[in-house]
Amino acid sequence: MNRWGYYVTGTALAILFLFPLVWSGWASVRTDSGFGAENYARLFTSANGIRPVHVLNSVIVSAMTVGGTLIVATFAGYAFGRFKFPGRDLLFLLTLAILMVPYATILIALYVLLGWLGLEDSLVGLSIVLIVFQLPFSVFMMRNSFEAVPVELEESARVDGCTSFGALVRIMLPAVRPGLVTVGLFAFLTSWSEFFAPLILLNSTDKFTTVLAVVNMRTASHGSIDYAALEAGVVFMAVPCLVLFAFMQRSYVRGFTSGALKG
């Protein structure tokens, strides 16, 4: 009886979460004459639709965000998880404290700061902002992932002559691969689908990401909203996320169960 309860609950939750995606997929191919790809054609051929430069901008921002987050979170997580230094716990708590600050409340200040640095209206500036707000969660994940690795593995590498950096590259990184996948996947999902930060930090149309291009298509229609084309845009933005998650779900789940939720 309990097993049936799990099945029923799981099925209900699956339907609840999948319904919006299925509805968007159905609406994106629905036309007045039946079904077809006309909505996608309008999405990419409309004067205010998605252009290749918008997709390229999203790819660039996502790549920089994922790369920057992985590099900083890996070194920070390794330092917090393996080294003892004065103020380590306090610094880690301060890093986590950023999670309590709604980033939307400081985006204007960040916009001014990027202007002082000459990074206003730039993909680099946007990526830096996204990296900063990914780091608390990512550092927490990587620290716990490193702490879950037996110390004996690292000590054996050092006995064989490895430096701390060598042990990190040769021993620790392969051991925390699930955590790296989890951090990278979260960073990609956030940067690829982020709307508010690009809306505030980007001004030029040729710097818009895919999300802003879809929203711009809606607001530029003078009161006549092409919902079918918008649904096509939603599906287009969701496909990379679904594909990545499908390929990486095993490592993603392991990243949470092996060390990401430790402690």
Backbone bond lengths (Angstrom), bond angles and torsions (degrees), N, CA, C in turn:
res aa  C-N    CA-C-N  psi(-1)  N-CA   C-N-CA  omega(-1)  CA-C   N-CA-C  phi
1 M - - - 1.475 - - 1.523 110.27 -
2 N 1.330 116.30 -41.33 1.452 119.30 178.55 1.526 111.50 -63.38
3 R 1.358 115.56 -38.35 1.462 119.02 179.47 1.518 111.26 -63.10
4 W 1.331 117.21 -40.69 1.460 120.02 177.21 1.525 111.00 -64.32
5 G 1.319 115.85 -34.99 1.459 118.49 176.78 1.520 111.95 -63.24
6 Y 1.349 116.65 -39.40 1.458 120.75 176.63 1.529 110.58 -63.93
7 Y 1.346 115.64 -42.86 1.460 119.46 -179.13 1.528 111.28 -62.76
8 V 1.324 115.08 -45.83 1.465 119.40 -178.64 1.528 110.67 -64.10
9 T 1.338 116.27 -45.39 1.465 119.96 179.80 1.513 111.12 -63.50
10 G 1.350 116.80 -44.69 1.460 120.37 179.46 1.512 112.35 -62.98
11 T 1.334 115.96 -41.18 1.467 119.56 178.70 1.521 111.38 -64.61
12 A 1.331 116.07 -42.99 1.471 119.99 179.71 1.526 110.98 -62.10
13 L 1.336 116.95 -43.29 1.458 120.47 179.45 1.531 111.23 -66.26
14 A 1.338 116.27 -39.32 1.467 119.88 178.49 1.525 110.98 -61.78
15 I 1.334 116.02 -43.85 1.466 119.87 178.61 1.522 110.54 -63.96
16 L 1.337 115.72 -41.63 1.461 120.09 -178.86 1.520 111.55 -61.15
17 F 1.341 117.15 -43.16 1.454 120.52 -177.06 1.526 112.34 -80.46
18 L 1.330 117.29 -30.23 1.460 119.90 -177.33 1.526 112.76 -84.30
19 F 1.320 117.19 -21.49 1.462 119.83 -175.16 1.533 113.01 -57.08
20 P 1.364 120.08 -47.89 1.472 118.17 179.64 1.522 113.01 -60.02
21 L 1.341 116.79 -38.73 1.459 120.09 -179.76 1.529 111.15 -68.30
22 V 1.342 116.16 -42.98 1.461 119.58 178.40 1.523 110.61 -64.63
23 W 1.311 115.61 -40.10 1.472 119.39 178.84 1.527 110.58 -63.29
24 S 1.324 117.64 -43.52 1.459 120.68 178.65 1.524 110.99 -62.57
25 G 1.339 116.30 -42.24 1.457 119.47 178.44 1.514 111.94 -62.49
26 W 1.326 116.45 -42.28 1.477 120.08 178.93 1.524 110.63 -66.13
27 A 1.337 116.82 -45.12 1.466 120.15 -178.45 1.528 111.57 -66.81
28 S 1.350 117.76 -28.34 1.462 119.90 -177.10 1.521 112.88 -72.12
29 V 1.337 117.75 -20.83 1.474 120.59 179.60 1.525 111.50 -110.82
30 R 1.313 117.30 1.79 1.454 121.40 179.62 1.518 110.10 -81.96
31 T 1.316 117.79 128.39 1.464 123.38 177.78 1.522 109.30 -128.30
32 D 1.333 115.71 173.39 1.464 120.22 179.50 1.525 111.94 -63.50
33 S 1.332 116.19 -29.29 1.465 120.50 -177.78 1.523 113.59 -98.24
34 G 1.331 116.87 1.76 1.460 119.47 -179.30 1.511 111.44 140.99
35 F 1.326 115.72 -117.51 1.450 121.67 179.96 1.526 109.41 -130.83
36 G 1.319 115.30 146.76 1.458 119.54 179.17 1.519 110.54 177.82
37 A 1.331 114.99 -173.34 1.464 121.78 -177.58 1.521 112.60 -101.30
38 E 1.329 116.90 18.58 1.457 120.03 -177.12 1.524 111.94 -62.76
39 N 1.317 116.84 -37.52 1.467 119.83 -179.04 1.521 111.12 -64.51
40 Y 1.326 117.28 -39.55 1.461 120.62 177.57 1.519 110.97 -68.00
41 A 1.318 116.46 -34.18 1.465 119.74 177.42 1.522 110.72 -64.01
42 R 1.335 116.49 -42.93 1.461 119.72 177.82 1.523 111.14 -66.49
43 L 1.328 116.52 -35.41 1.464 120.72 -179.85 1.532 110.84 -59.08
44 F 1.325 116.99 -39.22 1.459 120.16 -174.99 1.529 113.63 -99.04
45 T 1.332 118.02 -10.73 1.468 119.76 -179.50 1.520 112.91 -110.63
46 S 1.324 117.56 -12.51 1.463 120.44 179.03 1.527 110.21 -63.66
47 A 1.333 115.53 149.79 1.469 119.86 -178.91 1.520 112.01 -60.05
48 N 1.314 117.26 -28.95 1.465 121.23 -179.60 1.530 112.31 -112.91
49 G 1.338 116.22 20.83 1.456 119.98 -178.09 1.525 112.83 -86.52
50 I 1.319 114.84 -163.17 1.457 121.59 -179.22 1.524 109.97 -78.88
51 R 1.331 115.50 133.21 1.455 122.25 176.75 1.538 108.63 -112.83
52 P 1.330 116.77 158.69 1.476 118.90 177.30 1.521 113.03 -54.64
53 V 1.347 117.03 -33.26 1.461 119.35 -179.27 1.525 111.02 -66.13
54 H 1.328 117.50 -31.83 1.461 120.26 178.41 1.525 111.14 -68.04
55 V 1.325 115.63 -42.18 1.468 119.65 176.97 1.526 110.16 -64.61
56 L 1.341 116.00 -41.77 1.464 120.03 178.80 1.525 110.54 -62.52
57 N 1.321 117.53 -41.59 1.469 120.68 177.78 1.526 111.23 -59.73
58 S 1.326 116.73 -43.34 1.465 120.01 178.88 1.520 111.04 -63.69
59 V 1.325 116.37 -40.37 1.468 119.94 178.95 1.525 110.40 -64.64
60 I 1.337 117.03 -43.08 1.465 120.64 -179.61 1.522 110.84 -63.93
61 V 1.333 117.25 -47.48 1.464 120.86 179.87 1.524 110.69 -61.79
62 S 1.316 116.84 -43.84 1.465 120.42 -179.88 1.526 111.10 -64.01
63 A 1.341 116.39 -43.58 1.468 119.90 -179.40 1.522 111.13 -63.28
64 M 1.344 117.23 -44.60 1.464 119.83 179.75 1.519 111.19 -66.51
65 T 1.332 116.73 -38.60 1.464 119.71 179.91 1.523 111.46 -66.94
66 V 1.322 116.55 -45.54 1.464 120.16 179.53 1.528 110.50 -64.00
67 G 1.348 116.61 -47.63 1.458 119.62 -179.39 1.519 112.90 -62.45
68 G 1.330 116.57 -47.24 1.464 120.08 179.96 1.512 112.57 -64.52
69 T 1.335 116.62 -40.66 1.464 120.39 179.77 1.524 110.97 -64.96
70 L 1.326 117.41 -44.09 1.462 120.73 -179.45 1.530 111.58 -63.58
71 I 1.325 116.72 -43.05 1.468 119.76 -177.93 1.527 110.99 -64.92
72 V 1.334 116.36 -51.88 1.464 120.13 -176.29 1.532 110.79 -67.99
73 A 1.333 116.91 -44.24 1.466 119.91 -177.71 1.524 111.34 -66.38
74 T 1.335 117.39 -34.47 1.464 120.12 179.63 1.520 111.07 -65.84
75 F 1.324 116.90 -50.51 1.465 119.56 -179.78 1.520 111.32 -66.40
76 A 1.331 117.13 -40.36 1.464 119.63 179.56 1.526 110.94 -67.41
77 G 1.330 116.81 -44.25 1.456 119.88 178.73 1.516 112.26 -63.33
78 Y 1.335 116.73 -37.59 1.467 120.61 177.36 1.529 110.83 -65.24
79 A 1.325 115.99 -41.71 1.468 119.75 179.31 1.523 111.39 -65.89
80 F 1.324 117.05 -45.45 1.467 120.03 -179.63 1.526 111.96 -68.73
81 G 1.327 116.78 -32.10 1.455 119.61 -174.90 1.511 115.31 -88.34
82 R 1.350 117.18 -21.42 1.457 118.95 -172.27 1.532 114.70 -122.38
83 F 1.313 118.38 -15.71 1.460 120.21 -176.61 1.525 110.03 -117.48
84 K 1.310 115.32 148.04 1.455 121.87 174.93 1.525 108.29 -110.45
85 F 1.316 115.98 124.60 1.456 121.02 179.16 1.525 108.42 -147.47
86 P 1.324 117.53 156.88 1.469 120.84 -177.34 1.527 111.85 -58.45
87 G 1.307 115.73 131.00 1.460 120.82 177.18 1.515 113.96 80.05
88 R 1.330 117.79 13.22 1.465 119.95 -177.04 1.529 111.92 -60.21
89 D 1.318 116.95 -50.02 1.463 120.08 -177.20 1.524 111.75 -65.82
90 L 1.320 116.42 -38.95 1.461 119.77 179.23 1.527 110.53 -65.64
91 L 1.310 116.41 -42.55 1.464 119.93 178.97 1.517 111.24 -64.20
92 F 1.324 116.57 -38.35 1.461 120.07 178.16 1.525 111.03 -65.62
93 L 1.344 116.45 -40.90 1.462 119.83 177.63 1.522 111.59 -64.74
94 L 1.322 116.90 -37.61 1.462 119.96 177.07 1.522 111.03 -65.11
95 T 1.332 115.72 -36.50 1.461 119.26 176.86 1.520 111.13 -63.83
96 L 1.331 116.19 -43.55 1.456 119.95 178.46 1.526 112.21 -68.85
97 A 1.336 116.59 -26.51 1.464 120.29 -178.28 1.524 112.16 -63.10
98 I 1.332 116.47 -23.04 1.467 119.47 178.40 1.523 110.42 -60.61
99 L 1.339 116.78 -27.26 1.465 120.14 179.29 1.524 112.21 -62.38
100 M 1.323 116.94 -24.33 1.463 120.13 -178.06 1.526 112.67 -84.22
101 V 1.332 116.59 -4.32 1.468 120.66 -179.32 1.522 109.10 -100.35
102 P 1.319 119.41 112.93 1.470 120.33 175.46 1.528 109.46 -63.20
103 Y 1.331 115.68 115.87 1.462 117.66 -172.90 1.520 112.33 -64.58
104 A 1.323 117.04 -22.42 1.463 119.18 178.66 1.525 111.57 -62.52
105 T 1.336 116.95 -25.53 1.462 119.99 -177.94 1.525 112.52 -76.71
106 I 1.323 117.91 -15.98 1.470 119.63 -177.64 1.524 112.26 -119.72
107 L 1.329 117.00 11.50 1.460 119.11 -179.15 1.530 111.99 -64.70
108 I 1.334 117.23 -35.67 1.461 119.73 179.11 1.525 109.93 -64.62
109 A 1.338 116.27 -43.22 1.463 119.49 176.79 1.519 111.06 -62.64
110 L 1.321 117.24 -39.69 1.458 120.64 177.60 1.527 110.92 -65.73
111 Y 1.321 116.72 -35.58 1.464 120.82 177.63 1.532 110.18 -62.58
112 V 1.324 115.95 -43.70 1.471 120.00 177.72 1.529 110.41 -64.09
113 L 1.333 116.48 -43.00 1.459 120.73 179.70 1.524 111.44 -62.03
114 L 1.323 116.86 -42.87 1.467 119.97 177.96 1.524 110.69 -63.72
115 G 1.347 116.78 -32.36 1.460 119.86 176.35 1.512 111.50 -64.31
116 W 1.333 117.06 -41.24 1.470 120.62 177.08 1.529 111.41 -63.04
117 L 1.341 116.06 -33.39 1.466 120.51 -178.78 1.526 113.06 -86.30
118 G 1.323 116.17 -2.06 1.458 119.74 -178.47 1.514 113.53 75.53
119 L 1.324 117.00 23.40 1.466 121.19 -177.51 1.522 112.06 -115.76
120 E 1.341 117.31 17.57 1.446 119.07 178.06 1.533 109.82 -69.46
121 D 1.313 115.84 148.93 1.463 122.16 179.23 1.531 111.50 51.50
122 S 1.329 116.15 45.16 1.465 120.15 -179.85 1.521 109.76 -134.70
123 L 1.318 115.77 149.65 1.460 120.78 177.97 1.518 111.17 -68.37
124 V 1.340 116.91 -31.14 1.455 120.74 178.24 1.527 110.02 -65.08
125 G 1.338 116.60 -46.74 1.460 120.11 178.67 1.518 111.99 -60.98
126 L 1.335 116.74 -42.62 1.462 120.44 177.83 1.521 110.62 -61.47
127 S 1.325 116.75 -42.39 1.464 120.64 -179.45 1.522 111.13 -64.12
128 I 1.326 117.13 -39.91 1.468 120.20 179.21 1.529 110.30 -61.67
129 V 1.322 116.87 -43.22 1.469 120.64 179.04 1.531 110.52 -62.26
130 L 1.323 116.68 -44.29 1.467 119.97 -179.81 1.527 111.09 -65.49
131 I 1.329 117.08 -36.89 1.468 120.56 177.99 1.522 110.66 -63.76
132 V 1.334 115.76 -45.23 1.469 120.44 -177.78 1.524 110.91 -57.25
133 F 1.326 116.88 -42.34 1.453 119.07 -176.55 1.523 112.74 -85.41
134 Q 1.319 118.05 -7.39 1.454 120.78 170.85 1.517 112.14 -86.71
135 L 1.339 117.23 -22.69 1.457 120.95 -169.95 1.531 115.17 -63.69
136 P 1.328 121.56 -42.12 1.470 118.18 -178.43 1.516 113.12 -55.46
137 F 1.318 116.14 -51.37 1.465 119.74 178.21 1.523 111.43 -63.36
138 S 1.333 117.13 -42.63 1.458 121.39 -176.32 1.525 111.47 -67.78
139 V 1.332 117.75 -41.74 1.465 120.81 178.04 1.524 110.31 -64.77
140 F 1.322 116.68 -40.66 1.464 120.37 176.97 1.530 110.65 -59.72
141 M 1.321 116.80 -45.60 1.461 121.28 179.12 1.516 111.08 -61.22
142 M 1.328 117.51 -47.84 1.456 120.66 -174.71 1.526 111.35 -71.00
143 R 1.322 117.49 -36.88 1.465 118.70 177.63 1.525 110.52 -60.32
144 N 1.324 116.75 -47.09 1.455 119.93 -179.59 1.526 112.25 -68.31
145 S 1.331 116.38 -31.84 1.461 119.39 176.93 1.524 110.41 -66.47
146 F 1.332 117.46 -43.08 1.462 120.22 178.12 1.523 111.33 -65.95
147 E 1.337 116.89 -38.76 1.459 120.03 -179.68 1.524 111.80 -66.63
148 A 1.334 117.57 -23.69 1.459 120.77 179.68 1.525 112.46 -77.84
149 V 1.321 117.86 -13.14 1.469 121.73 179.54 1.529 108.77 -83.89
150 P 1.321 118.51 130.50 1.484 120.11 -179.84 1.521 111.94 -57.35
151 V 1.312 115.65 135.25 1.462 120.92 -179.37 1.528 111.22 -62.52
152 E 1.331 116.55 -28.29 1.465 120.41 -177.47 1.521 112.60 -60.31
153 L 1.332 117.69 -31.77 1.461 120.24 179.04 1.527 110.88 -63.85
154 E 1.316 115.42 -44.76 1.462 119.81 179.73 1.515 111.00 -69.36
155 E 1.311 117.17 -39.06 1.465 120.02 179.46 1.529 111.20 -64.88
156 S 1.330 117.20 -37.33 1.462 120.58 177.56 1.523 111.00 -63.40
157 A 1.340 116.26 -39.84 1.457 119.95 178.85 1.528 110.79 -64.79
158 R 1.320 117.28 -38.49 1.467 119.83 179.94 1.524 111.14 -70.91
159 V 1.337 117.35 -34.32 1.463 120.37 175.70 1.525 110.21 -62.31
160 D 1.339 115.95 -34.22 1.468 120.72 178.95 1.521 112.59 -79.21
161 G 1.329 117.37 0.95 1.450 120.46 174.74 1.509 115.81 106.26
162 C 1.328 118.60 4.62 1.465 121.26 179.96 1.534 110.47 -75.84
163 T 1.304 116.11 141.62 1.456 120.99 169.99 1.527 108.81 -79.05
164 S 1.315 116.25 176.72 1.468 119.59 177.78 1.527 110.55 -60.78
165 F 1.336 116.33 -40.64 1.461 119.46 179.03 1.521 110.66 -67.69
166 G 1.338 116.66 -40.68 1.455 119.97 178.16 1.513 112.30 -62.86
167 A 1.335 116.30 -41.60 1.467 120.01 177.41 1.522 111.01 -64.69
168 L 1.320 116.03 -37.33 1.463 119.97 178.04 1.519 110.75 -61.57
169 V 1.333 116.47 -47.72 1.463 120.89 -175.08 1.530 111.47 -72.27
170 R 1.318 117.22 -43.90 1.466 120.62 -171.78 1.523 114.08 -86.79
171 I 1.328 117.09 -31.72 1.458 120.25 -174.01 1.520 112.59 -111.26
172 M 1.332 116.03 -51.44 1.453 119.94 -169.98 1.530 113.13 -73.78
173 L 1.327 117.23 -44.25 1.466 118.98 -176.93 1.528 112.59 -60.64
174 P 1.332 119.13 -46.52 1.480 117.24 175.28 1.526 113.06 -60.59
175 A 1.330 116.52 -33.38 1.462 119.93 -178.39 1.526 112.65 -71.15
176 V 1.336 117.32 -28.33 1.477 120.63 -177.48 1.529 110.86 -106.45
177 R 1.321 117.10 22.55 1.464 120.49 -179.25 1.530 112.97 -54.26
178 P 1.351 120.20 -43.44 1.466 118.41 177.24 1.524 113.40 -57.91
179 G 1.335 117.10 -38.81 1.461 119.67 177.07 1.520 111.73 -65.18
180 L 1.335 116.83 -39.72 1.462 120.69 177.83 1.524 111.06 -62.48
181 V 1.332 116.13 -42.38 1.465 119.82 178.64 1.519 110.92 -62.94
182 T 1.328 116.52 -42.37 1.464 120.55 179.81 1.524 111.39 -62.48
183 V 1.329 116.16 -46.47 1.467 120.28 179.40 1.523 110.74 -63.49
184 G 1.320 116.95 -45.39 1.458 120.31 -179.70 1.512 112.48 -63.91
185 L 1.340 116.88 -39.09 1.456 120.29 -179.60 1.524 111.14 -67.59
186 F 1.330 116.76 -42.62 1.463 119.96 177.44 1.526 110.78 -62.57
187 A 1.333 116.72 -41.88 1.461 120.27 179.85 1.525 110.87 -63.37
188 F 1.326 116.57 -39.71 1.466 119.56 178.99 1.524 111.44 -66.89
189 L 1.331 116.92 -47.56 1.458 120.18 -178.89 1.529 111.06 -59.03
190 T 1.336 115.75 -40.70 1.463 119.60 -179.45 1.519 111.52 -67.21
191 S 1.331 116.87 -48.62 1.470 120.35 -175.70 1.518 111.89 -71.00
192 W 1.332 117.92 -36.31 1.464 120.79 -177.66 1.524 111.78 -69.46
193 S 1.328 116.95 -36.54 1.460 120.22 -175.48 1.525 113.73 -104.51
194 E 1.321 118.37 1.66 1.464 121.16 -178.10 1.522 110.84 -63.72
195 F 1.330 115.62 134.77 1.468 120.81 -178.95 1.520 112.74 -115.90
196 F 1.331 117.15 -48.03 1.458 119.84 -169.60 1.523 112.44 -66.81
197 A 1.334 117.18 -44.75 1.463 119.54 -179.23 1.524 112.37 -62.73
198 P 1.346 120.40 -47.67 1.471 119.12 175.47 1.526 113.08 -61.34
199 L 1.336 116.04 -34.24 1.468 119.52 179.47 1.523 111.55 -61.06
200 I 1.334 117.10 -39.09 1.460 121.70 -177.92 1.528 111.57 -83.57
201 L 1.322 117.59 -39.02 1.461 121.30 -169.41 1.525 114.40 -92.28
202 L 1.332 118.36 -15.49 1.460 121.05 -178.59 1.523 110.34 -112.60
203 N 1.323 115.89 134.90 1.461 121.28 -179.49 1.523 113.08 -115.95
204 S 1.311 117.21 -36.77 1.459 121.71 -175.72 1.525 110.81 -78.77
205 T 1.331 115.65 136.87 1.455 119.97 -179.52 1.517 112.06 -62.39
206 D 1.345 116.60 -34.82 1.461 118.98 -179.37 1.526 112.80 -74.65
207 K 1.343 117.53 -4.80 1.465 121.61 175.32 1.535 111.60 -101.91
208 F 1.329 116.63 -3.93 1.465 119.91 -176.96 1.525 110.86 -61.81
209 T 1.339 115.34 145.10 1.457 120.94 171.40 1.533 108.66 -86.52
210 T 1.323 115.88 176.47 1.461 119.82 -177.07 1.525 111.59 -61.79
211 V 1.325 116.52 -39.12 1.464 120.17 -179.98 1.525 110.72 -60.67
212 L 1.320 116.91 -46.39 1.464 120.01 179.42 1.514 111.48 -65.78
213 A 1.325 117.27 -34.04 1.465 120.16 178.69 1.523 110.86 -64.15
214 V 1.321 116.85 -40.70 1.468 120.38 178.69 1.525 110.40 -66.63
215 V 1.319 117.28 -43.23 1.466 120.71 178.63 1.521 110.18 -65.52
216 N 1.335 117.27 -39.63 1.458 121.20 178.73 1.524 110.85 -62.95
217 M 1.313 116.82 -35.27 1.460 121.07 177.27 1.527 110.84 -63.49
218 R 1.317 115.59 -35.84 1.459 119.86 179.30 1.515 111.72 -72.14
219 T 1.335 117.10 -45.07 1.465 120.22 -175.42 1.520 112.64 -76.58
220 A 1.332 117.60 -16.97 1.467 120.18 -178.08 1.521 112.87 -93.88
221 S 1.327 117.08 11.14 1.463 120.02 -175.12 1.524 113.20 -94.04
222 H 1.349 118.18 6.77 1.467 123.28 174.90 1.535 111.92 55.72
223 G 1.307 115.85 46.91 1.456 119.83 175.13 1.508 114.59 89.26
224 S 1.329 117.95 -16.49 1.459 121.18 178.24 1.519 108.72 -102.24
225 I 1.324 117.09 101.94 1.463 122.14 -174.12 1.517 109.89 -92.96
226 D 1.317 115.59 126.70 1.458 121.79 176.89 1.531 107.69 -89.27
227 Y 1.324 115.26 86.71 1.456 119.67 -175.27 1.530 112.20 -64.57
228 A 1.315 117.03 -34.23 1.464 119.74 -179.07 1.525 110.94 -63.68
229 A 1.337 116.50 -42.80 1.462 120.18 178.01 1.524 111.11 -67.29
230 L 1.332 115.94 -35.76 1.464 119.21 177.08 1.527 111.01 -65.06
231 E 1.319 116.64 -40.04 1.462 119.49 176.61 1.524 110.27 -64.12
232 A 1.315 116.86 -36.16 1.462 119.63 175.79 1.521 110.56 -62.99
233 G 1.334 116.52 -37.85 1.458 120.35 176.39 1.515 112.45 -64.97
234 V 1.328 116.35 -39.18 1.464 120.60 177.86 1.524 110.29 -62.21
235 V 1.332 116.85 -44.70 1.466 120.51 179.59 1.524 110.24 -65.13
236 F 1.328 116.65 -41.66 1.464 120.29 179.94 1.526 111.20 -60.24
237 M 1.336 117.38 -39.99 1.462 120.53 179.61 1.528 111.98 -74.31
238 A 1.335 116.71 -26.82 1.463 119.60 -177.24 1.519 112.83 -80.99
239 V 1.324 117.64 -26.28 1.470 120.53 -174.38 1.528 112.87 -58.61
240 P 1.362 121.21 -49.57 1.476 119.44 179.16 1.525 112.79 -58.45
241 C 1.323 117.24 -37.93 1.463 120.50 179.84 1.528 110.93 -65.72
242 L 1.329 116.76 -42.04 1.458 120.75 179.98 1.520 111.21 -66.90
243 V 1.328 116.75 -40.80 1.457 120.46 -179.42 1.525 110.82 -64.94
244 L 1.336 116.90 -46.88 1.460 120.39 179.44 1.527 111.48 -61.43
245 F 1.313 115.93 -44.11 1.460 118.96 -179.04 1.519 111.17 -65.05
246 A 1.352 117.29 -37.40 1.457 120.44 179.83 1.524 111.30 -63.48
247 F 1.333 117.24 -38.55 1.455 121.37 -178.53 1.533 112.34 -78.77
248 M 1.327 117.10 -27.73 1.458 120.30 -172.62 1.517 114.00 -112.15
249 Q 1.325 117.84 8.62 1.463 119.39 -173.07 1.520 112.40 -63.33
250 R 1.339 117.78 -33.60 1.465 119.02 -179.27 1.524 111.09 -65.33
251 S 1.328 116.49 -47.21 1.462 119.80 177.80 1.518 110.99 -67.25
252 Y 1.324 115.90 -34.17 1.470 120.57 179.27 1.527 110.80 -62.18
253 V 1.336 116.67 -46.53 1.459 120.58 179.23 1.526 110.31 -65.77
254 R 1.325 117.37 -41.36 1.458 120.39 178.50 1.530 111.31 -63.17
255 G 1.339 115.92 -34.68 1.453 119.23 179.19 1.507 111.97 -62.21
256 F 1.324 117.01 -33.95 1.460 119.96 178.36 1.526 111.77 -79.25
257 T 1.328 116.52 -38.96 1.461 119.45 -172.33 1.513 114.24 -84.80
258 S 1.363 117.57 -25.78 1.468 119.13 -175.23 1.516 113.32 -85.36
259 G 1.339 117.55 -38.89 1.453 117.53 -176.51 1.504 113.92 -153.61
260 A 1.325 117.40 -16.86 1.458 119.15 -173.39 1.517 112.52 -68.13
261 L 1.318 117.45 -27.24 1.461 120.20 178.87 1.517 111.92 -107.54
262 K 1.325 116.26 17.83 1.450 120.45 -179.46 1.526 110.18 -68.03
263 G 1.304 116.68 142.04 1.453 120.84 175.45 1.496 113.36 79.23
